[in-house]
Amino acid sequence: MANNVLWIGFTDANGSLDKPSLEALTAARTIADGTGGTLTAGLVGGSADGASTQVGGAAATQVLAVTGDALTAARYATDVAAC
């Protein structure tokens, strides 16, 4: 049985990953290596341009991204205005 690891990260307003997300990605890569499995990375946010490059450094077997305006980081003022 294969030990596949799925890591999901949320991008910031610039489409990149923050430091804690990168640390979690490194841990996921270590787990995949230690179990002989593969790493699949998922990205969620308004954009994944910068994050896809960052994830490429972790040698993920597969990178999946879900992006769009509806997934951008919430802004308190706009959230209040929508109520």
C-alpha positions in Angstrom: 0.0 0.0 0.0 1.4 3.4 -1.0 1.8 6.1 1.6 0.7 9.2 -0.2 0.7 12.6 1.5 -1.7 15.4 0.6 -0.7 18.9 1.7 -3.0 21.8 1.3 -1.9 25.4 1.6 -3.7 28.7 1.4 -2.1 31.5 -0.5 -1.8 35.1 0.7 -2.9 38.2 -1.1 0.2 38.1 -3.3 -0.4 34.4 -4.3 2.5 33.2 -2.2 2.8 31.0 0.8 3.7 32.3 4.3 6.5 30.9 6.4 4.4 28.5 8.5 2.9 27.1 5.3 6.3 26.5 3.9 7.4 24.8 7.1 4.3 22.5 6.9 5.1 21.7 3.3 8.7 20.8 4.3 7.2 18.5 7.0 4.9 16.9 4.4 7.9 16.3 2.1 9.8 14.6 5.0 6.9 12.4 5.8 6.5 11.4 2.1 10.2 10.6 1.9 10.2 8.7 5.2 7.3 6.5 4.2 8.3 5.9 0.6 5.2 7.8 -0.6 4.5 10.7 -2.9 3.6 14.2 -2.1 0.6 15.9 -3.7 0.3 19.7 -3.0 -3.0 21.6 -3.1 -3.2 25.4 -3.3 -6.2 27.5 -2.6 -6.5 31.3 -2.9 -7.0 34.2 -5.2 -3.9 33.4 -7.1 -1.3 30.6 -6.9 1.4 32.1 -9.2 4.1 32.6 -6.5 3.0 29.5 -4.5 3.3 27.1 -7.4 7.0 28.1 -7.7 7.5 27.6 -4.0 5.8 24.2 -4.0 7.9 23.1 -7.0 10.9 23.3 -4.7 9.4 20.5 -2.6 9.4 18.1 -5.5 5.6 17.4 -5.3 4.5 14.7 -7.6 1.4 16.6 -8.4 0.3 20.2 -7.8 -3.4 21.1 -7.8 -4.7 24.7 -7.5 -8.1 26.2 -7.0 -8.0 29.9 -7.6 -10.4 32.8 -8.1 -11.6 36.1 -6.8 -14.0 34.4 -4.4 -11.1 32.8 -2.7 -9.0 35.9 -2.0 -8.1 36.8 1.5 -11.0 38.4 3.3 -10.8 42.1 4.1 -12.6 43.1 7.2 -14.0 46.3 5.8 -15.5 44.6 2.7 -16.9 41.8 4.9 -18.7 44.3 7.1 -20.0 46.2 4.1 -21.5 43.0 2.7 -23.6 42.5 5.8 
